[in-house]
Amino acid sequence: MKIEYELIKKDKTTGARLGLIHYGDKTYETPMFMPVGTQATVKTLSPEQVAETHAGIILANTYHLWLRPTPEIIEKAGGLHGFMNWHGPILTDSGGYQVFSLAHNKKKDITEEGVHFKSELDGRKLFLTPEESIKIQNMLDSDIAMSFDECPPATADRTYLKNSIERTLRWAERGKKVHQNPNQCLFGIVQGGPHRDLRKWSAEETVKLGFDGYAVGGVANDDEEKEAMYQAVEYSVPYLPEDKLRYLMGVGEPVDLVECVARGIDIFDCVSPTRLARHGNALVWGVNYPKNAKKSGAKEKRINLKNARFTEDFTPIEEDCDCYTCKTYTKAYIHHLVKCDEAFGKTLLSIHNIRFLIRLTEKMREAIRNDAFDEFRREFLSS
């Protein structure tokens, strides 16, 4: 059961796209936000709770599952779907991001064959190649596998980036040759840092290799400026096929979803909604601060439920939110749970935050459908 993408409509004034992902007898609309289940679980949530947020595709992490419980065990369980009891599509990353962050000596440990690094669990010396990454993902039996690419640091100079792109293209070709799961899509990844010509070249050469979909990488670094992120998308997207999914890796701030949908991206993932939840933060459409309050978080559209001003706030996080959390509990109760470090507080906030981002994509889809995306974008960014 291999997923297929269908482009339905393009916005008249921006690059925003409305599309369909066909998955057997199920259909999912794009733009889409995908929750991250690093260790074959979305942190603090059951698969049923994730499904209730209207999530479509979810992610799992190749590197972590390679170390434990191992792809052999997951394969025996019937693949990731059976192992984690998720009946929708699953995307696995290549493991590259984690591996490159663990490589101690970048010049020495990153070779043409693959990457040498030490396990963060027990210090074992490990070696991951493009072929091994694809083999692991074949065994995990995800619906979308990602090519193994080099993840250059944000500070990399032009010469390094050019050499990195060349290596990533060779690795992508090697991975494609050993890909053997007929029900699994394989995506290529575009790199190139902040350089327009390198992005163009990377996109064009990756497309020549012929993948089922394409990702824009190298934009989710913590120190990345937003304008540089948007430019990287603008420099990459025009050279990607219109009839293939476009995936922006590791991006989940609400403003970034809106801006990058406007630039032609279809699907997103990020750990941010559950990470924010574990620190007591809730995503909100607009922040109404009391007089003289410190307005930290307004730009990011979030509130911190640890704040004492929520002690007697017996209203939901958002009045018009349809998630389980907002329909059932108040900010005062969640404030109490967060202050007591109760796990249920993290669960409630994770439900709300994931649903917030999915509701945001639903609203964007409706705006594209009604030829009103640019108006929606201006309203959202000013709220």
VOPAGU-2260 file (C-alpha; in pm, 1 decimal, decimal comma):
REM VOPAGU-2260
SITE   aa  ch    i         X         Y         Z
SITE  MET   A    0       0,0       0,0       0,0
SITE  LYS   A    1     211,7     286,6    -130,7
SITE  ILE   A    2     100,9     643,6     -70,5
SITE  GLU   A    3      27,8     867,2    -367,1
SITE  TYR   A    4       6,6    1246,6    -383,7
SITE  GLU   A    5    -247,5    1445,2    -583,3
SITE  LEU   A    6    -227,1    1823,2    -629,3
SITE  ILE   A    7    -579,8    1967,1    -607,0
SITE  LYS   A    8    -539,8    2342,6    -616,2
SITE  LYS   A    9    -283,2    2622,5    -605,8
SITE  ASP   A   10    -345,8    2956,5    -438,3
SITE  LYS   A   11    -379,4    3244,7    -682,4
SITE  THR   A   12    -149,7    3491,6    -505,9
SITE  THR   A   13     105,3    3276,9    -316,9
SITE  GLY   A   14     275,0    2940,3    -360,8
SITE  ALA   A   15      32,1    2765,2    -123,4
SITE  ARG   A   16     -99,7    2427,9    -240,2
SITE  LEU   A   17    -397,7    2210,5    -149,6
SITE  GLY   A   18    -332,9    1841,1    -202,7
SITE  LEU   A   19    -439,4    1487,4    -118,5
SITE  ILE   A   20    -235,5    1194,4      10,9
SITE  HIS   A   21    -400,1     866,9     -91,2
SITE  TYR   A   22    -324,1     578,2     145,1
SITE  GLY   A   23    -518,9     266,5      60,0
SITE  ASP   A   24    -883,3     351,8     123,3
SITE  LYS   A   25    -786,5     657,2     332,8
SITE  THR   A   26    -724,7    1011,4     213,5
SITE  TYR   A   27    -540,1    1289,6     396,5
SITE  GLU   A   28    -530,0    1655,3     298,9
SITE  THR   A   29    -223,9    1877,4     278,1
SITE  PRO   A   30     -86,5    2112,4     407,8
SITE  MET   A   31     -28,0    1877,8     701,4
SITE  PHE   A   32     156,7    1885,9    1032,3
SITE  MET   A   33     304,6    1551,8    1139,7
SITE  PRO   A   34     358,9    1474,0    1511,5
SITE  VAL   A   35     694,7    1318,6    1598,3
SITE  GLY   A   36     712,2     976,7    1763,7
SITE  THR   A   37    1089,3     948,3    1804,3
SITE  GLN   A   38    1096,8     613,3    1985,2
SITE  ALA   A   39     785,1     473,4    1814,7
SITE  THR   A   40     568,1     679,6    2049,3
SITE  VAL   A   41     452,9    1040,7    2058,8
SITE  LYS   A   42     570,5    1143,7    2403,1
SITE  THR   A   43     306,5    1119,7    2680,1
SITE  LEU   A   44      29,3    1021,0    2434,1
SITE  SER   A   45    -134,0     693,9    2332,2
SITE  PRO   A   46    -192,4     623,8    1961,1
SITE  GLU   A   47    -563,0     673,9    2024,1
SITE  GLN   A   48    -500,3    1019,6    2173,6
SITE  VAL   A   49    -281,1    1111,7    1876,9
SITE  ALA   A   50    -553,3     996,9    1636,2
SITE  GLU   A   51    -808,9    1215,3    1817,2
SITE  THR   A   52    -603,6    1522,8    1725,1
SITE  HIS   A   53    -681,9    1433,2    1358,4
SITE  ALA   A   54    -316,5    1354,5    1290,7
SITE  GLY   A   55    -240,8    1186,8     958,6
SITE  ILE   A   56     124,4    1091,3     912,0
SITE  ILE   A   57     346,7    1055,2    1218,2
SITE  LEU   A   58     725,4    1021,5    1237,6
SITE  ALA   A   59     963,2     772,4    1394,2
SITE  ASN   A   60    1340,6     799,7    1427,8
SITE  THR   A   61    1563,0     552,2    1245,3
SITE  TYR   A   62    1871,0     612,9    1460,0
SITE  HIS   A   63    1698,4     557,2    1793,9
SITE  LEU   A   64    1504,9     251,2    1674,1
SITE  TRP   A   65    1823,2     106,4    1524,5
SITE  LEU   A   66    1982,3     109,4    1870,9
SITE  ARG   A   67    1672,7     -10,1    2055,2
SITE  PRO   A   68    1469,4    -216,9    2028,5
SITE  THR   A   69    1649,7    -287,6    1690,7
SITE  PRO   A   70    1489,8    -312,1    1346,4
SITE  GLU   A   71    1497,0    -692,7    1370,9
SITE  ILE   A   72    1256,1    -688,8    1665,0
SITE  ILE   A   73    1028,4    -433,8    1498,1
SITE  GLU   A   74    1025,9    -642,4    1179,8
SITE  LYS   A   75     920,2    -948,5    1381,9
SITE  ALA   A   76     636,5    -740,1    1529,4
SITE  GLY   A   77     501,2    -672,2    1180,4
SITE  GLY   A   78     681,3    -343,5    1121,4
SITE  LEU   A   79     624,1     -10,0    1291,1
SITE  HIS   A   80     248,6     -11,8    1230,8
SITE  GLY   A   81     199,5    -332,5    1424,3
SITE  PHE   A   82     465,6    -254,0    1680,8
SITE  MET   A   83     328,1      85,5    1783,3
SITE  ASN   A   84     -37,8      27,9    1687,2
SITE  TRP   A   85     -60,5     317,8    1442,9
SITE  HIS   A   86    -291,7     258,8    1147,1
SITE  GLY   A   87    -210,9     569,4     944,8
SITE  PRO   A   88     101,8     649,6     742,3
SITE  ILE   A   89     443,9     660,9     909,9
SITE  LEU   A   90     754,2     849,9     795,5
SITE  THR   A   91    1100,4     754,4     916,8
SITE  ASP   A   92    1392,8     993,1     900,3
SITE  SER   A   93    1729,4     862,8     783,0
SITE  GLY   A   94    1905,3     891,4    1120,0
SITE  GLY   A   95    2143,4    1140,7     964,7
SITE  TYR   A   96    2066,3    1437,2    1189,0
SITE  GLN   A   97    2142,8    1242,0    1507,7
SITE  VAL   A   98    2445,3    1068,4    1359,6
SITE  PHE   A   99    2609,4    1389,2    1241,6
SITE  SER   A  100    2555,5    1552,9    1578,0
SITE  LEU   A  101    2734,3    1258,0    1743,4
SITE  ALA   A  102    3030,1    1251,8    1503,9
SITE  HIS   A  103    3316,7    1389,0    1714,6
SITE  ASN   A  104    3567,2    1489,2    1447,3
SITE  LYS   A  105    3367,8    1599,2    1144,5
SITE  LYS   A  106    3664,4    1592,1     905,8
SITE  LYS   A  107    3774,2    1248,3    1018,4
SITE  ASP   A  108    3448,7    1074,3    1105,6
SITE  ILE   A  109    3246,1    1173,7     797,7
SITE  THR   A  110    3384,5     963,6     512,3
SITE  GLU   A  111    3270,4     878,4     162,3
SITE  GLU   A  112    3154,2     538,4     288,2
SITE  GLY   A  113    2948,6     670,7     579,0
SITE  VAL   A  114    2974,0     821,6     926,8
SITE  HIS   A  115    3166,6     694,6    1230,5
SITE  PHE   A  116    3027,7     792,7    1569,9
SITE  LYS   A  117    2972,9     668,3    1924,6
SITE  SER   A  118    2641,2     551,4    2065,8
SITE  GLU   A  119    2492,2     795,3    2312,3
SITE  LEU   A  120    2359,7     496,2    2509,0
SITE  ASP   A  121    2674,4     296,5    2582,8
SITE  GLY   A  122    2961,6     459,9    2394,0
SITE  ARG   A  123    2988,1     179,9    2137,7
SITE  LYS   A  124    3161,8     269,6    1812,1
SITE  LEU   A  125    2906,1     266,1    1531,1
SITE  PHE   A  126    2914,4     319,6    1156,6
SITE  LEU   A  127    2613,9     418,5     947,1
SITE  THR   A  128    2612,4     417,5     568,0
SITE  PRO   A  129    2346,4     521,8     315,4
SITE  GLU   A  130    2283,0     154,6     240,7
SITE  GLU   A  131    2243,2      63,6     607,8
SITE  SER   A  132    2004,4     353,9     668,9
SITE  ILE   A  133    1778,9     238,3     385,3
SITE  LYS   A  134    1804,2    -125,7     494,8
SITE  ILE   A  135    1693,2     -29,4     846,9
SITE  GLN   A  136    1401,3     175,0     711,9
SITE  ASN   A  137    1298,3    -112,5     484,3
SITE  MET   A  138    1283,1    -337,2     791,4
SITE  LEU   A  139    1090,1     -77,2     991,9
SITE  ASP   A  140     838,0     -82,3     704,0
SITE  SER   A  141     747,9     285,5     723,9
SITE  ASP   A  142     543,6     435,0     442,0
SITE  ILE   A  143     798,0     708,1     366,7
SITE  ALA   A  144    1173,1     657,1     402,1
SITE  MET   A  145    1425,5     938,9     381,2
SITE  SER   A  146    1755,3     931,1     196,2
SITE  PHE   A  147    2068,5     946,1     410,6
SITE  ASP   A  148    2210,9    1294,8     366,1
SITE  GLU   A  149    2491,4    1493,6     520,5
SITE  CYS   A  150    2361,4    1754,0     764,5
SITE  PRO   A  151    2609,5    2042,1     739,7
SITE  PRO   A  152    2638,3    2287,6    1029,6
SITE  ALA   A  153    2470,3    2625,7     992,3
SITE  THR   A  154    2814,3    2789,2     999,9
SITE  ALA   A  155    2949,8    2583,6     706,7
SITE  ASP   A  156    3113,8    2787,6     431,4
SITE  ARG   A  157    3028,1    2768,6      63,8
SITE  THR   A  158    3307,4    2525,8     -27,1
SITE  TYR   A  159    3204,1    2284,9     248,4
SITE  LEU   A  160    2840,0    2305,8     140,8
SITE  LYS   A  161    2922,1    2234,8    -222,8
SITE  ASN   A  162    3125,8    1927,5    -131,0
SITE  SER   A  163    2852,4    1820,2     110,4
SITE  ILE   A  164    2585,6    1841,1    -161,3
SITE  GLU   A  165    2798,5    1631,6    -395,3
SITE  ARG   A  166    2839,3    1366,9    -125,7
SITE  THR   A  167    2467,2    1375,8     -41,0
SITE  LEU   A  168    2382,4    1318,8    -407,4
SITE  ARG   A  169    2616,6    1018,5    -424,0
SITE  TRP   A  170    2467,6     883,5    -102,4
SITE  ALA   A  171    2113,5     937,9    -233,1
SITE  GLU   A  172    2195,3     736,4    -545,0
SITE  ARG   A  173    2352,2     457,9    -337,4
SITE  GLY   A  174    2051,0     443,8    -107,1
SITE  LYS   A  175    1807,9     437,2    -398,2
SITE  LYS   A  176    1987,2     137,8    -550,0
SITE  VAL   A  177    1937,7     -77,8    -238,2
SITE  HIS   A  178    1582,5      34,2    -158,1
SITE  GLN   A  179    1374,3    -284,5    -175,6
SITE  ASN   A  180    1040,6    -217,3      -4,6
SITE  PRO   A  181     778,9    -186,7    -285,0
SITE  ASN   A  182     519,0     -38,0     -47,9
SITE  GLN   A  183     752,6     234,1      78,3
SITE  CYS   A  184     811,1     575,0     -80,0
SITE  LEU   A  185    1166,4     708,3     -81,8
SITE  PHE   A  186    1227,4    1083,8     -58,5
SITE  GLY   A  187    1534,0    1279,9    -166,1
SITE  ILE   A  188    1663,8    1575,4      34,5
SITE  VAL   A  189    1769,9    1918,1     -94,3
SITE  GLN   A  190    2053,3    2099,1      83,6
SITE  GLY   A  191    2256,2    2410,1       1,4
SITE  GLY   A  192    2251,0    2638,8     302,8
SITE  PRO   A  193    2171,0    3005,0     229,7
SITE  HIS   A  194    2301,7    2999,4    -129,0
SITE  ARG   A  195    2047,1    3036,3    -409,9
SITE  ASP   A  196    2260,6    2867,7    -675,0
SITE  LEU   A  197    2355,4    2573,7    -450,7
SITE  ARG   A  198    1990,5    2517,9    -356,6
SITE  LYS   A  199    1891,6    2523,5    -723,5
SITE  TRP   A  200    2169,6    2284,9    -818,7
SITE  SER   A  201    2095,4    2047,6    -528,0
SITE  ALA   A  202    1722,9    2042,4    -613,7
SITE  GLU   A  203    1776,8    1984,5    -984,5
SITE  GLU   A  204    2030,4    1706,9    -935,4
SITE  THR   A  205    1819,6    1535,5    -667,6
SITE  VAL   A  206    1514,1    1543,9    -893,9
SITE  LYS   A  207    1718,5    1384,6   -1174,0
SITE  LEU   A  208    1766,9    1080,4    -948,1
SITE  GLY   A  209    1388,6    1035,1    -940,3
SITE  PHE   A  210    1230,5    1010,9    -594,7
SITE  ASP   A  211     870,7     971,1    -475,7
SITE  GLY   A  212     885,4    1303,7    -293,5
SITE  TYR   A  213    1132,5    1570,6    -188,9
SITE  ALA   A  214    1238,2    1733,8     136,7
SITE  VAL   A  215    1404,5    2068,2     200,6
SITE  GLY   A  216    1673,4    2018,5     462,6
SITE  GLY   A  217    1918,8    2232,2     653,0
SITE  VAL   A  218    1666,5    2489,6     778,2
SITE  ALA   A  219    1574,4    2370,6    1127,2
SITE  ASN   A  220    1890,3    2468,6    1314,9
SITE  ASP   A  221    1825,0    2645,6    1645,3
SITE  ASP   A  222    2039,4    2940,4    1540,1
SITE  GLU   A  223    1881,5    2971,7    1196,1
SITE  GLU   A  224    1733,6    3312,5    1122,1
SITE  LYS   A  225    1373,9    3292,0    1003,8
SITE  GLU   A  226    1436,8    3497,1     693,1
SITE  ALA   A  227    1721,8    3263,5     598,5
SITE  MET   A  228    1485,9    2969,8     645,7
SITE  TYR   A  229    1224,5    3125,0     419,4
SITE  GLN   A  230    1486,5    3206,3     158,2
SITE  ALA   A  231    1614,9    2848,1     161,3
SITE  VAL   A  232    1261,2    2729,7      86,9
SITE  GLU   A  233    1218,6    2992,0    -185,0
SITE  TYR   A  234    1548,5    2888,7    -343,3
SITE  SER   A  235    1455,4    2517,0    -342,3
SITE  VAL   A  236    1083,6    2478,1    -414,2
SITE  PRO   A  237    1069,9    2616,4    -773,5
SITE  TYR   A  238    1289,5    2328,6    -891,1
SITE  LEU   A  239    1081,3    2050,0    -734,7
SITE  PRO   A  240     810,0    1866,1    -931,5
SITE  GLU   A  241     457,2    1995,4    -879,5
SITE  ASP   A  242     314,1    1643,0    -869,0
SITE  LYS   A  243     532,0    1531,7    -574,6
SITE  LEU   A  244     505,8    1597,5    -200,8
SITE  ARG   A  245     725,8    1873,3     -60,1
SITE  TYR   A  246     842,8    1824,6     297,1
SITE  LEU   A  247    1012,1    2081,8     522,1
SITE  MET   A  248    1205,4    1891,7     785,6
SITE  GLY   A  249    1201,2    1981,2    1154,6
SITE  VAL   A  250     993,0    2300,3    1139,6
SITE  GLY   A  251     696,0    2353,6    1372,1
SITE  GLU   A  252     659,6    2715,3    1486,3
SITE  PRO   A  253     308,2    2830,9    1384,6
SITE  VAL   A  254     438,4    3137,2    1199,6
SITE  ASP   A  255     685,2    2920,1    1008,3
SITE  LEU   A  256     413,6    2680,2     898,0
SITE  VAL   A  257     210,4    2968,1     755,7
SITE  GLU   A  258     505,7    3134,9     585,3
SITE  CYS   A  259     637,5    2812,1     435,3
SITE  VAL   A  260     298,7    2694,5     313,4
SITE  ALA   A  261     287,1    3030,6     136,1
SITE  ARG   A  262     614,2    2926,5     -29,3
SITE  GLY   A  263     486,4    2590,2    -151,7
SITE  ILE   A  264     558,0    2338,7     127,7
SITE  ASP   A  265     304,0    2057,6     187,6
SITE  ILE   A  266     407,5    1870,1     502,9
SITE  PHE   A  267     596,3    1956,8     821,8
SITE  ASP   A  268     722,0    1782,2    1135,0
SITE  CYS   A  269     865,6    1900,5    1463,6
SITE  VAL   A  270     908,2    1788,0    1823,8
SITE  SER   A  271     813,2    2136,2    1944,0
SITE  PRO   A  272     445,2    2081,8    2042,4
SITE  THR   A  273     525,3    1801,4    2288,1
SITE  ARG   A  274     850,7    1962,7    2401,7
SITE  LEU   A  275     668,5    2287,9    2476,3
SITE  ALA   A  276     405,5    2088,1    2664,6
SITE  ARG   A  277     666,1    1925,5    2887,0
SITE  HIS   A  278     775,6    2275,6    2988,6
SITE  GLY   A  279     422,4    2394,2    3065,4
SITE  ASN   A  280     361,3    2590,6    2744,5
SITE  ALA   A  281      39,7    2599,5    2542,8
SITE  LEU   A  282       9,5    2725,7    2186,3
SITE  VAL   A  283    -261,2    2989,2    2140,0
SITE  TRP   A  284    -395,1    3184,7    1845,7
SITE  GLY   A  285    -336,6    3521,7    2011,5
SITE  VAL   A  286    -208,5    3623,3    2353,4
SITE  ASN   A  287    -423,5    3860,2    2561,6
SITE  TYR   A  288    -189,1    3981,7    2831,8
SITE  PRO   A  289    -305,5    4172,5    3139,7
SITE  LYS   A  290    -180,0    4526,4    3185,2
SITE  ASN   A  291     189,3    4556,7    3272,6
SITE  ALA   A  292     248,3    4183,7    3209,3
SITE  LYS   A  293     577,8    4073,6    3059,4
SITE  LYS   A  294     492,5    3980,6    2701,0
SITE  SER   A  295     744,2    3701,6    2645,9
SITE  GLY   A  296     606,5    3442,0    2407,6
SITE  ALA   A  297     363,5    3669,7    2225,1
SITE  LYS   A  298     554,0    3642,1    1899,3
SITE  GLU   A  299     559,7    3263,6    1927,4
SITE  LYS   A  300     186,0    3249,7    2009,9
SITE  ARG   A  301     219,9    3065,5    2338,3
SITE  ILE   A  302     143,4    3100,1    2707,0
SITE  ASN   A  303     318,8    2938,2    3001,5
SITE  LEU   A  304      76,8    2764,3    3236,2
SITE  LYS   A  305     333,3    2780,7    3517,4
SITE  ASN   A  306     250,2    3150,6    3548,4
SITE  ALA   A  307      68,0    3240,3    3870,4
SITE  ARG   A  308    -193,8    3440,6    3679,8
SITE  PHE   A  309    -356,7    3110,8    3577,8
SITE  THR   A  310    -409,2    2992,1    3937,6
SITE  GLU   A  311    -778,3    3090,5    3932,4
SITE  ASP   A  312    -838,0    3098,7    3557,2
SITE  PHE   A  313   -1130,5    2861,1    3512,6
SITE  THR   A  314   -1148,6    2896,0    3134,7
SITE  PRO   A  315   -1006,1    2656,9    2870,3
SITE  ILE   A  316    -674,8    2728,7    2700,7
SITE  GLU   A  317    -874,4    2845,0    2396,7
SITE  GLU   A  318   -1251,5    2890,2    2392,3
SITE  ASP   A  319   -1293,0    2781,6    2030,4
SITE  CYS   A  320   -1050,7    2486,9    2038,4
SITE  ASP   A  321   -1215,3    2147,2    1984,1
SITE  CYS   A  322    -940,6    1936,0    2144,1
SITE  TYR   A  323   -1009,2    1705,3    2440,5
SITE  THR   A  324    -807,8    1929,3    2671,7
SITE  CYS   A  325    -998,5    2248,3    2594,6
SITE  LYS   A  326   -1337,6    2077,4    2599,2
SITE  THR   A  327   -1272,2    1919,1    2939,4
SITE  TYR   A  328   -1023,3    2112,2    3155,6
SITE  THR   A  329    -941,4    2464,9    3265,9
SITE  LYS   A  330    -616,9    2658,3    3271,8
SITE  ALA   A  331    -636,4    2657,8    3652,8
SITE  TYR   A  332    -637,7    2277,2    3663,3
SITE  ILE   A  333    -355,1    2246,3    3412,0
SITE  HIS   A  334    -159,7    2511,5    3604,1
SITE  HIS   A  335    -198,2    2295,8    3915,0
SITE  LEU   A  336     -79,3    1982,5    3731,0
SITE  VAL   A  337     219,6    2161,6    3581,9
SITE  LYS   A  338     323,9    2312,1    3916,3
SITE  CYS   A  339     303,8    1965,5    4073,9
SITE  ASP   A  340     495,0    1811,2    3781,1
SITE  GLU   A  341     212,6    1567,1    3716,0
SITE  ALA   A  342     246,3    1364,8    3395,2
SITE  PHE   A  343    -120,5    1425,7    3312,1
SITE  GLY   A  344     -46,9    1795,8    3267,5
SITE  LYS   A  345     210,5    1714,8    2999,8
SITE  THR   A  346     -40,3    1487,4    2829,3
SITE  LEU   A  347    -313,9    1752,6    2825,6
SITE  LEU   A  348     -80,7    2019,8    2690,1
SITE  SER   A  349      60,6    1782,8    2426,2
SITE  ILE   A  350    -291,4    1704,1    2304,8
SITE  HIS   A  351    -373,6    2073,3    2277,8
SITE  ASN   A  352     -46,1    2175,8    2111,8
SITE  ILE   A  353     -59,6    1905,0    1846,8
SITE  ARG   A  354    -424,4    1978,6    1778,1
SITE  PHE   A  355    -342,5    2351,0    1756,2
SITE  LEU   A  356     -93,8    2293,8    1474,0
SITE  ILE   A  357    -325,2    2052,6    1295,9
SITE  ARG   A  358    -613,8    2300,8    1327,3
SITE  LEU   A  359    -381,2    2563,3    1182,1
SITE  THR   A  360    -318,6    2344,5     876,3
SITE  GLU   A  361    -693,1    2278,3     847,6
SITE  LYS   A  362    -760,5    2650,6     842,5
SITE  MET   A  363    -489,2    2701,0     581,7
SITE  ARG   A  364    -642,0    2429,1     364,0
SITE  GLU   A  365    -980,9    2596,1     385,7
SITE  ALA   A  366    -828,7    2933,3     297,0
SITE  ILE   A  367    -658,5    2787,2     -10,9
SITE  ARG   A  368    -983,4    2616,8    -110,8
SITE  ASN   A  369   -1163,9    2952,7     -90,8
SITE  ASP   A  370    -891,0    3157,6    -265,4
SITE  ALA   A  371    -832,7    3347,1      59,5
SITE  PHE   A  372    -493,5    3224,5     177,6
SITE  ASP   A  373    -313,9    3559,6     159,5
SITE  GLU   A  374    -589,9    3721,2     364,9
SITE  PHE   A  375    -569,4    3438,3     619,7
SITE  ARG   A  376    -192,4    3474,6     633,5
SITE  ARG   A  377    -207,0    3849,8     706,8
SITE  GLU   A  378    -472,3    3797,1     974,8
SITE  PHE   A  379    -281,2    3517,6    1145,3
SITE  LEU   A  380      49,3    3701,6    1148,8
SITE  SER   A  381    -111,7    4012,9    1295,4
SITE  SER   A  382    -319,3    3836,3    1562,6
